[in-house]
Amino acid sequence: MEICEFYSNLAQTSSTYGWTVSPSQSVMAMGKRGKVKGMTLNPVTAVAYKLGKGVFASTKRGTTQAGKALGLTKTFTENLYQATTNKSNRGHSQVVRGKIRSALEI
């Protein structure tokens, strides 16, 4: 999966999940139905579930597994994880966080 494909698939998940930005600026979703009902997901695990790749935890390990299942590069998956959990607020993480928020319209 290409990066632009990921963002377009992410934009299509906005109605499936309840997306929020916490006060600490982390981007998380709450599952509304199915196996993920009541679970918190990050954008990578949410897209993986939406595309039928399985249910993954919102941890770094689960995000890496979901990224691998989606065919994303390891570097991009790690950047997505850092951006959504607000581990880094420098350079590329800010850009990725902005693209995620634009795709989700939050």
N, C-alpha and C positions, 0 to 999 in steps of 0.2 A: 504494500500500500504506500502510495506517495503521501507527502506531507499535506498537499492541497486536498487530496481525497479524505484524509483524516479530518481536516477542518470542516469539509462539507458534510461528512457523516456526523460530526459533532453538532453541527447546526441543526440536523434533522432530529436529534435526540431531545431538543428543548421541550417538546410537549410530553415526552415520556417520563421525564424526571423533574423533580422540583429543585432547580439549581439555585444555590445561594452563595454569597461571598461573606465569609465570617469577618468579624472585626479584625482578626489577624491577617486578613486578605487572602485566605486560602479558599479555593474554589471547590465546592463539593456539591454532590447531588444526593437527594434522598429518593430511593426507589419507591414508586407508587403502586406497582403491581407485579405479580409473578414471583419468581424465586428471590428477587432482590427487594421485595417489599419491606420497607423499614430499614434497609441497609444504606450506609453512606458509601458513595462511590466517587472516584475522581474521574476526570474526562476520559482517560485511557480505558479504565475498567468499564465505564458506562458504554463506550462505543463497542468494546469487545462483546459485552452482553447483548447489545442491540443487534449486532451482526451475527449472533448465534455462535460465538466462539467459546462461551462458557461463562461461569461466574468466578470472578477473581476478587481477592481482598484488596482493600485500598492501601495496603502497605507498599513499601518499595519493592519487595519481592513479588507481590501480586501484580503490581504495575508493570514490572519487567516481564513477567510471564504473559500478561495481556498484550503488551507491545510486541512480543515475539509471535504470539498467535495472530496478531494483525499484520505482521510483516513489516513493522516499523524498525528503524535502526535503533541500536542500543543507545547511541548518543542522544537521538531525538527523544526517546522514551525517558531517559534520565532528565533531560531538559524539561520535558512536560511535567515530570514528578516534582522537580524543584520549583517550577513555576506555580503549580497548583497548591503546593503545601507552603509556599512562601519561604522556603529554605534560603533562597538567595534573592536579593533585591537589586542585582546588578546586571547590566547589559542584556544578554540574550534572554534571561529569565523574565525581565520586564516586557520584552517584545513578545515572547510566547504568551505571557499572561494577558497581554492586551489583545492578541489574536484570539485567544480562547474566549475572553469576555465579549469580543466583537461577534464571534460565531454564535455565542449563546444569547447575545443581546441583553446582557445584564450589566 
